[in-house]
Amino acid sequence: MKEIIDLYNQSSSWFEESIQERTTDEIAYDEAVIKELKKGRSIKKALKEANKKYPDEALQYDKRSINDIAAHYDYLLNHEFIKNKIQQISN
């Protein structure tokens, strides 16, 4: 199991570094988007709700960029899920 955890941590280190560079407001915005996604809302609705709460952090999107934004938040959501499971297993 340790080898799998180490492999995941190694393969996701670039992402972990990028999310640690976020400001407090960026973290709050991302958490607002994720909260809405967990409720089953679409990425557009999740962004709309987060944009209302954090207008200074609001992401602007169009038909070309929405898929990249959705992929980012899907990855972030899955990353958090995996990190939580690793923490549960490690304890």
Beta strands, then each sheet from edge to edge (+ up, - down):
end
